Amino acid sequence: MIGARGRIGGEVVDILAADGHEVTAVSRAAGVDVYTGEGLVAALSGADAVVDAVSAATTETGEITDFFGTVAGHVRRAAAGAGVRRIAVISIIGIDPFTAGHYAGKLAQEHAYRRGPVPVRILRAAQFHEFTEMTLDWTTRGDTAYVPETRTQLVAARTAAEHLAELAVAESAPDRVDLAGPRELNLAAATAELAARRGAPAHVTEVFDPDDPNAALQAAGALLPGPDAVLAGPTFEEWLDRKYPRTS
């Protein structure tokens, strides 16, 4: 498991372990650096499958495409040498037209994995319900959160982790699955619901930044699922009620 300490990686580890699978976390603490490749061959020795849910600390396009592409290259070569049967990767739904930021990085990751001999299964998930929490943290200035205009179909992180775990262990599965929540949402409106439950910030304002190369695509619905996507709950409202119960 690469990225075992992340939001999705931690969930996948719990799911696989509960199902009786032996899971090894690939991390720097275990002497492995996935960016340089140090220790990776030994870490993958004896593994049937690799799950990649690694995250990056930057959103700068050049840096993040280099990071994801480099890590995928090291993993695919080490996996091939270790006799790994399959690789399962978490990615983002609808990223094909994007050329900047995190979306471009994930696309570079997908391409790098597909160039290797080990079969790769990609779960393209919509933004998670938990993304609204991150959005508040990133965009709040004073008493207002400034949320980019975005059409999305939020899905629970746990639901995504369950599907990723299934792709990792299934003997037969598609090489790509798109996953989204039950219905379309406006990101600013969903974030405003979260802010109301939290009690702060006082205001959530939707914004459009013409200098952001991703802005028009996000606003137009490029991140929405296509007709072949798997739609799965819970809904955003159900998730919100469980994590932030109404006080009155």
C-alpha positions as CSV (number, residue, x, y, z in Angstrom):
1,M,0.0,0.0,0.0
2,I,1.6,3.3,-1.2
3,G,0.1,6.3,0.6
4,A,-1.2,4.2,3.5
5,R,-1.3,7.2,5.8
6,G,-3.5,9.3,3.5
7,R,-7.3,9.7,3.5
8,I,-7.9,6.9,1.0
9,G,-4.9,4.8,1.8
10,G,-5.8,4.5,5.4
11,E,-9.3,3.4,4.5
12,V,-8.0,0.8,2.0
13,V,-5.6,-0.7,4.6
14,D,-8.5,-1.1,7.1
15,I,-10.8,-2.6,4.5
16,L,-8.2,-5.1,3.2
17,A,-7.0,-6.1,6.6
18,A,-10.6,-6.7,7.8
19,D,-11.1,-9.0,4.8
20,G,-8.0,-11.1,5.9
21,H,-5.4,-9.7,3.4
22,E,-1.9,-9.1,4.5
23,V,-1.1,-5.4,3.9
24,T,2.3,-3.8,3.9
25,A,2.6,0.0,4.1
26,V,5.3,1.4,1.8
27,S,6.6,4.5,3.5
28,R,9.7,6.4,4.3
29,A,9.3,5.2,7.9
30,A,9.8,1.7,6.5
31,G,12.9,2.8,4.6
32,V,11.2,3.4,1.2
33,D,11.3,6.5,-0.9
34,V,8.9,6.2,-3.8
35,Y,10.1,9.3,-5.5
36,T,13.8,8.2,-5.7
37,G,12.9,4.5,-5.8
38,E,15.1,3.7,-2.8
39,G,14.0,0.4,-1.1
40,L,11.0,-0.1,-3.4
41,V,12.1,-3.3,-5.0
42,A,12.6,-5.0,-1.7
43,A,9.3,-3.6,-0.4
44,L,7.3,-5.1,-3.3
45,S,9.0,-8.5,-3.1
46,G,6.3,-11.2,-2.7
47,A,3.4,-8.8,-3.2
48,D,0.4,-9.9,-5.3
49,A,-0.9,-6.4,-5.8
50,V,0.2,-2.8,-5.3
51,V,-2.3,-0.1,-4.4
52,D,-1.2,3.5,-5.1
53,A,-3.0,6.3,-3.2
54,V,0.1,8.5,-2.8
55,S,-0.5,12.2,-2.4
56,A,1.6,15.2,-3.3
57,A,2.4,18.3,-1.3
58,T,2.3,20.7,-4.2
59,T,-0.2,21.7,-6.9
60,E,2.3,23.5,-9.1
61,T,1.9,21.8,-12.5
62,G,5.5,21.1,-13.3
63,E,6.3,19.8,-9.9
64,I,3.2,17.6,-9.5
65,T,3.4,16.0,-12.9
66,D,7.1,15.2,-12.3
67,F,6.2,13.8,-8.9
68,F,3.4,11.5,-9.9
69,G,5.0,10.5,-13.2
70,T,8.3,9.7,-11.5
71,V,6.7,7.7,-8.7
72,A,4.6,5.7,-11.1
73,G,7.7,4.9,-13.2
74,H,9.6,3.6,-10.2
75,V,6.6,1.6,-9.0
76,R,5.8,0.0,-12.3
77,R,9.4,-1.1,-12.8
78,A,9.8,-2.5,-9.3
79,A,6.4,-4.2,-9.6
80,A,7.4,-5.9,-12.8
81,G,10.7,-7.1,-11.3
82,A,8.9,-8.4,-8.2
83,G,6.3,-10.4,-10.2
84,V,3.4,-8.3,-8.9
85,R,0.1,-9.3,-10.7
86,R,-1.7,-6.0,-10.7
87,I,-1.6,-2.3,-9.7
88,A,-4.6,-0.4,-8.5
89,V,-4.5,3.4,-8.6
90,I,-6.9,6.1,-7.4
91,S,-7.3,9.0,-9.8
92,I,-9.9,11.7,-10.6
93,I,-13.0,11.5,-12.8
94,G,-13.1,13.6,-15.9
95,I,-9.4,14.8,-16.0
96,D,-8.6,14.2,-19.6
97,P,-9.0,17.8,-20.8
98,F,-7.1,19.4,-17.9
99,T,-3.6,20.7,-18.4
100,A,-2.7,22.2,-15.0
101,G,-2.4,21.5,-11.3
102,H,-3.4,18.3,-9.5
103,Y,-5.5,17.1,-12.4
104,A,-2.6,17.2,-14.8
105,G,-0.5,15.4,-12.2
106,K,-2.9,12.5,-11.9
107,L,-3.2,12.3,-15.7
108,A,0.6,12.0,-15.9
109,Q,0.4,9.3,-13.3
110,E,-2.1,7.3,-15.3
111,H,-0.1,7.6,-18.5
112,A,3.1,6.5,-16.7
113,Y,1.5,3.4,-15.2
114,R,0.0,2.4,-18.5
115,R,3.4,2.3,-20.1
116,G,4.4,-0.6,-17.9
117,P,3.9,-4.4,-18.4
118,V,2.0,-4.9,-15.1
119,P,-1.8,-4.7,-15.6
120,V,-3.2,-1.4,-14.1
121,R,-6.7,-0.8,-12.8
122,I,-7.6,2.8,-12.4
123,L,-10.4,4.1,-10.1
124,R,-11.4,7.5,-11.3
125,A,-13.4,8.9,-8.4
126,A,-15.3,12.2,-8.1
127,Q,-14.2,14.7,-5.4
128,F,-14.9,13.3,-2.0
129,H,-17.5,14.6,0.4
130,E,-14.5,15.4,2.6
131,F,-13.2,17.8,-0.2
132,T,-15.7,20.4,1.2
133,E,-13.7,20.4,4.4
134,M,-10.4,20.9,2.5
135,T,-12.1,23.6,0.4
136,L,-13.0,25.6,3.6
137,D,-9.5,25.3,4.9
138,W,-7.9,26.4,1.7
139,T,-10.3,29.3,0.7
140,T,-11.4,31.0,3.9
141,R,-10.2,34.6,4.4
142,G,-11.5,36.2,7.5
143,D,-15.2,35.4,7.7
144,T,-15.7,34.4,4.1
145,A,-14.7,31.3,2.0
146,Y,-14.2,32.0,-1.7
147,V,-15.0,28.7,-3.5
148,P,-14.3,28.2,-7.2
149,E,-17.3,27.7,-9.4
150,T,-17.4,23.9,-9.8
151,R,-20.0,21.3,-10.8
152,T,-19.3,18.0,-9.1
153,Q,-20.9,14.8,-7.9
154,L,-19.3,14.3,-4.5
155,V,-18.7,10.7,-3.3
156,A,-17.7,9.5,0.1
157,A,-14.0,8.7,0.6
158,R,-14.9,5.4,2.3
159,T,-17.0,4.4,-0.8
160,A,-14.0,5.2,-3.0
161,A,-11.7,3.1,-0.8
162,E,-14.1,0.1,-0.9
163,H,-14.0,0.2,-4.7
164,L,-10.2,0.6,-4.9
165,A,-9.7,-2.3,-2.5
166,E,-12.0,-4.4,-4.7
167,L,-10.0,-3.5,-7.8
168,A,-6.8,-4.5,-6.0
169,V,-7.9,-8.1,-5.1
170,A,-10.4,-9.1,-7.8
171,E,-9.2,-11.8,-10.2
172,S,-11.0,-10.1,-13.0
173,A,-11.9,-6.4,-13.3
174,P,-12.1,-3.5,-15.8
175,D,-8.9,-1.5,-16.3
176,R,-10.8,1.6,-15.4
177,V,-13.9,2.4,-13.3
178,D,-15.4,5.8,-12.9
179,L,-17.1,6.4,-9.5
180,A,-19.3,9.3,-8.3
181,G,-22.0,10.1,-5.8
182,P,-25.7,9.8,-6.4
183,R,-26.3,13.3,-7.7
184,E,-24.8,16.5,-9.0
185,L,-23.9,19.3,-6.6
186,N,-22.6,22.8,-6.7
187,L,-19.4,22.9,-4.8
188,A,-20.0,26.3,-3.2
189,A,-23.5,25.4,-2.1
190,A,-22.3,22.1,-0.6
191,T,-19.4,23.9,1.1
192,A,-21.9,26.5,2.5
193,E,-24.0,23.6,4.0
194,L,-20.8,22.4,5.7
195,A,-19.9,25.9,7.0
196,A,-23.4,26.3,8.4
197,R,-23.0,23.0,10.3
198,R,-19.6,24.0,11.6
199,G,-20.8,27.5,12.5
200,A,-18.0,29.2,10.5
201,P,-17.1,30.9,8.3
202,A,-20.1,33.2,8.2
203,H,-20.2,33.5,4.4
204,V,-19.4,31.3,1.4
205,T,-19.0,33.1,-1.9
206,E,-18.7,31.4,-5.3
207,V,-15.9,32.8,-7.5
208,F,-14.6,32.4,-11.0
209,D,-10.9,33.1,-11.6
210,P,-10.2,33.7,-15.4
211,D,-6.5,33.3,-14.8
212,D,-7.0,29.7,-13.5
213,P,-6.5,27.3,-16.5
214,N,-8.9,24.8,-14.8
215,A,-11.7,27.3,-14.0
216,A,-13.8,27.1,-17.1
217,L,-13.6,23.3,-17.2
218,Q,-14.7,23.0,-13.6
219,A,-17.5,25.4,-14.1
220,A,-18.7,23.7,-17.2
221,G,-19.0,20.3,-15.5
222,A,-15.9,18.5,-16.8
223,L,-15.6,16.8,-13.4
224,L,-19.0,15.2,-13.6
225,P,-19.4,11.5,-14.3
226,G,-20.3,10.1,-17.7
227,P,-23.1,7.6,-18.5
228,D,-21.0,4.6,-17.7
229,A,-19.9,5.7,-14.2
230,V,-20.9,3.8,-11.1
231,L,-23.0,5.9,-8.8
232,A,-22.9,5.1,-5.1
233,G,-24.0,6.6,-1.8
234,P,-24.1,7.8,0.8
235,T,-25.4,11.2,-0.4
236,F,-23.6,14.3,0.7
237,E,-26.5,15.1,3.0
238,E,-26.3,11.7,4.7
239,W,-22.6,12.1,5.1
240,L,-23.1,15.6,6.6
241,D,-25.7,14.4,9.0
242,R,-23.4,11.6,10.3
243,K,-20.3,13.8,10.7
244,Y,-21.9,17.1,11.7
245,P,-25.3,16.3,13.3
246,R,-27.8,19.1,13.5
247,T,-27.9,20.6,17.0
248,S,-31.5,21.7,16.8
